[in-house]
Amino acid sequence: ILFGLMRESDRIWFPPNHVFKVHQPASESLHFRIRYYFPGWQNNSSSLYAHRYGMSKGMESPVMDDCVMAYQFFQWRSDFLNGWVNIPVSHEAQEECLGMAVLDMMRLAKESGQSPVRICNGTSYKSFLPKCMRSRIQEYNILTRKRIRYRFKKFIQQFGECKATVCNLKLKYLMSLEMLLPSLYSERFQVTDLSAREVSIVVMGNKGIQWSKGKEEEGLQTYCDFPEVIDISIKQANKEGSVESRIVTLTRQDNQILELEFHSLSEALSFVSLVDGYYRLVADAHHYLCKEVAPPRLLECIQSYCHGPVSMEFTIGKLRRSGNHQGLYILRCSPRDYDKYFMSFVVGCETMVVYKHCQILKTESGQYILSGAKKSFGSLRELLHCYQKEALRTDGYTFQLTRCCPPTLKDKSNLLVCRNNQGAGVPLSPSLLKHNISQMRELIRDLSLTQRHLGQGTFTKIFCGVRKELGDYGEIHQIDVVIKILDKAHRNYSESFFEAASMMSQLSHKHILLNYGVCVCSDENMMVQEYGKFGSLDTYLKKNKSCVNITWKLEVAKQLSWAMHYLEDKSLIHGNVCAKNVLLIREEDRATGSLPFIKLSDPGISIIVLPREVLVERIPWVPPECIENPQNLSLATDKWGFGTTLWEICSGGDKPLSTLDCSKKILFYEDRHQLPAPKWTELANLINSCMDYEPSHRPSFRAIIRDLNSLFTPDYELLVESDMVPNRTRGSGFPWASEGQEPAQFEERHLIFLKQLGKGNFGSVEMCRYDPLQDSTGEVVAVKKLQHSTAEHLRDFEREIEILKSLQHENIVKYKGVCYSAGRRNLRLIMEYLPYGSLRDYLIKHKDHFDSKKLLHYASQICKGMDYLALKRYIHRDLATRNILVESEMRVKIGDFGLTKVLPQGKDYYTVREPGESPIFWYAPESLTESKFSVASDVWSFGVVLYELYTYSDKNCSPPAVFMDKMGNEKQGQMIVYHLIDLLKQGYRLPAPDTCPKEIHKMMTECWNSEPRLRPTFKTLIHSVETVRDSLDG
């Protein structure tokens, strides 16, 4: 990496991937030279001392070994003597040059085995001086020339007995040149900025990239150091003039860009390859900043997860740090031979670990062969893929390759140079960054909670609020904020909730949501955050599919990658990267050229503390290794989540794998499937690399930013929207991965609470708006949820949902879907919302508006609904006006199937064995005495409903009130059931309501026949009710 090829004619350097095309008439003189240099590398007492990393302190190695140093000596000596560098015209410079001539002559004497005096007598000292210096001395008068020659000879005689070695003399010579001529190790480029001003760019190994206005190098300012560079791109200048000129865009870690125009492509490539090479030497040996100059060998290594020529000590140390597991291996380039590789791996048992090293040879034909084997392969990757399936033997050990240890961003190997001028740059660990939670809990007092409910998080309720702040001059500023309140049912997650708030409060990045602090009010824990005006990214994409183009999506993906790089650089794990956790702060304005602007929100409760069912529900955002064990949470987790989020962005906000249940999602991971890929190959490759099943193979966010930037080329404008949308007809290979019709599954976050409709011992019903577009245009629905999520209650609730889901009748409340949260522990039933509420309340409120005909109209509809249930072999078991809902003045619907049972095959009744609260005053005698339920017992309940209709659900005349009055109100508990059974056996029935026609009372008494088989069927009742109703017309 220290070397490069330079064209002699214009001293332009070729990038390492340049392909030379030899034409007969043309000829070029090329120089193989050392290009990358770090001043002070020879002197460990220097403030600029640079060295290569060692495995531990004291094991550092020099930047150059003796052979490379010798090459550097002759290169610089040649440049120095032949006038390739400008030498200052001063007496001090002349003295320094004469001193170097002395060193050079002494070196020559030691190499030739002669004395320095003899060399001096036989060779002119001027031949050891630069051409310009010789000419200048020649212009002096004869006395001055003699005096210089005399002094030179004296020096040679004085130092003739010096014991310094040839190597030391060369080093001293280099150090003197380094002090005298910094231009030897710096490169200068004359360019223009976008405002056509001339700019000088100077690149040095110890100072990074510097610039100054104009052609003079005075007043140089540092633009950035090499590790601060995140990406470099080259494009043709879009203006009239030379077609050769190129714009180089250099992007810093803080997202600031420097755009420079070079006069030619060759100059641009020379500059970019220089910065790219220095970056690999000081920041990451296995990363490139610009694909146009990426070395082919490096690309091969990245593809094969191969290290560069790292030392054996580093290799063994990395295997040891990775756990010394059987089958663990490292692939690395040979430090000595270009066409050889080593595969180092772990064999032996736990008590006796042995490290073995196999050689891989690359033949002249480009084939790869494992030493001692016969098979040859077209690439390193093919070779490794083959031997991962086969057992190998070496030195009596049998082993099989199972897991590769690839290069990582934080590797400190002998390939990297450490410079003394470099800042510590060691990122703080999350534990060091973590504030004391009590310190972080800023009590935000000036906070008012508006009535606007924004939705429901998995473990939080989300509201819009206003934060008031007092300005410097006493004025009050109001800031819209989002308030996340931890649900009381999830108090056990409060520590993780505050940890997320703590992490967010320490972050300062323009693409990460601002966290104002927390507010602890009585028993409620709140997190107060910046308000995202345009809502979550996935919702916005769905709502604006027609106007969001490729450029918009790429820009948003790039902004998210910057936020993730910021976290990765601080070694902080987000753990819940998904489109719904990305908020749009500003919309695009094409008229002004304003781009969309996003921010990443907090991660919520850490996946480490979440139950498995919650994690499975979050597939494919949670990576496979965290499904296996949440403790595997790492920086690689966020790369998988980013890949899934990028897929969401490409698909316009669609949810991947939304049609799969939990078991199929697990199978999707077990079989190592991939999400359907976009047609755009480069984009598909990026998504798949982020979602690699091997965590260590996922790219760094620095590489992701580079690859996303490379998509911003003139070619991408030729793409159509369909090229970015994942192709669901191919690519996944998963039979259930079709993303066709949306399932009847509602997202909890889009349920906006409006009011409570009812609450009982086991559950409650709420009126909500399901607003997936977050624009208050969603449908109003009724949401039923359990008060206590015990396994038994949940099982009964799921049974109720399955029953309602199977029913389609105009007089049965319509099933809309379900909403799961916290895995499948929290379940909600989504039904159509019927605005008039229960028939019981409707009768009480509108008693004066009813006549017998309308009551019978309702009775007929109830019968039809119950007849449909009977045909489906369902027993309702809780038929009462409180469970009948009013859709309109002309239609009622049966609801609440919480007690409903299915008749077993071959039987006409169901025996209930589980205890529970029952509506006993609506129950038939056999249900009270033997727990037998049948269609006939539902008919009995219908008789009671008829009674409720004609008493207009008056509480004083209600079935419980009448029966208790008859029994005596002092009866309690089980005694009520005994006395009720006794009354019914004696033939007591509810009395005829005052306004009830005789025919209807007769119908009631038929329904209340003690013998179930003598009660009418619902089909008979439909006919009877409609006959009576029609007779009223006459």
BELBEL-V881340 format. One line per field, one symbol per residue. ss: DSSP state (h for helix, s for strand, l for the rest). psi: psi as a letter, one per 20 degrees, with the letter a starting at -180 (. if undefined). A space follows every 10 residues. Layout:
ss=???
psi=???
//
This chain:
ss=llssssslll llssllllll llllllllls ssssllllll llllllllls ssllllllll sllllhhhhh hhhhhhhhhh hlllllllll hhhhhhhhhh hhhhhhhhhh hhlllhhhhh hhllhhhhll hhhhhhhhll lhhhhhhhhh hhhhhhhhll lllllhhhhh hhhhhhhhhh lhhhhsssss sssllllsss sssslllsss ssslllllll sssslhhhss ssssssllll lllllsssss ssllllssss ssllhhhhhh hhhhhhhhhh hhllllllll hhhllhhhhh hhhhlsslll lhhhhhhhhh hllllllsss ssslllllls ssssssssll llssssssss sslllllsss lllllssllh hhhhhhhlll lsssllsssl llssllllll llllllsssl lllllllllh hhhlllhhhh llllllssss ssssssllls ssssssssss lllllsssss sssssslhhh hhhhhhhhhh hhhhhlllll lsllssssss sllsssssss lllllshhhh hhhllllllh hhhhhhhhhh hhhhhhhhhl llllllllhh hsssssllsl lllsllssss llllllllll lhhhhhhlll lllhhhhhlh hhllhhhhhh hhhhhhhhhh llllllllll lhhhhhhhhh lllllllsll hhhhhhhhhh llllhhhlll hhhhhhhhhh hllhhhhhll hhhllsllll llllllllll llllsllhhh sssssssssl llssssssss llllllllss ssssssllll hhhhhhhhhh hhhhhlllll lsllssssss sllllsssss sslllllshh hhhhhlhhhl lhhhhhhhhh hhhhhhhhhh hllsslllll hhhsssssll ssssllllll ssllllllls sllllllllh hhllhhhhhh lsslhhhhhh hhhhhhhhhh llllhhhlhh hhhhhhhlll lllhhhhhhh hhhhhlllll lllllllhhh hhhhhhhlll lhhhlllhhh hhhhhhhhhh hhhl
psi=hirrppphgj kpqqqijpop ooqghqqqoq poqphpqoqj hhoiiqijpq rqqrhrpijq qqhpahghgg ggghghgghg hjkiqppqnq hghgggghhh hggghhghgh hijrqhgggh hipphhijqq ghhghghhir rhgggggghg hghggghgjh jpjqrgghhg ghgghggggg nhihkqpppo aqaijjqppp pppqhiibpq qqqaiqiqkp qpgrrgiiph qpqpqqpmrq bpihqqppop prhjjqqopq pqhrhhgghg gghgggghgh higoikqqhp hijpphhggg gghjlpqamq rhgggghhhg hjikqpipqp pqqpigphkq qpoprpraah hnpppqoqpp qorhijqppp pirhqqqirh gggghgiiiq pqppkipprp pgpqnrqrhj pnaiiqppph iprgjoqqqh hhhpqphhhh mooogmppor jopiaprhjq pprprpppqp rhkiqppppp rpooppphik hijhghghgg hgghiiqnqi kpppoharoo odjppqpprq pohjaqghgg gghkhhioag ggghgghggh hgghhgghhj kppgilorhi jpqohprqnh hijpqqprqp aqibpqihiq qhhgghhjpk hprhhhggoh ijpahhghhg hggghhgggh jkjqpqkiiq rghhgghggh jlrqqpqqho ghgghgghhh kpiohiiqqq hghggghghi hmrhhhiiqr hhhhppoiir hhjohjjpld pprlpqphij oopgrphqpa hhrqpqprpo mhilkkjrqp rpopqqholr hghgghghgg ghghhipoqi kpqppharoq rlcjgppqpp rqpohjbqhg hhgghkgijq rhghhhgggg hgggghhggh hjkqpgjloq hhjpqogrhj pqqpankhjq qppqpjqjrp ophprrpqmh iiqqghhhhj kpprhhhhgg hhghggghgi jkkphhjqgg ggghhhhpii qqchhggghg ggghhijprq rpqgjpqhhh hggghhhkph ohiiqqrhgg hgggghgggh hhh.
//
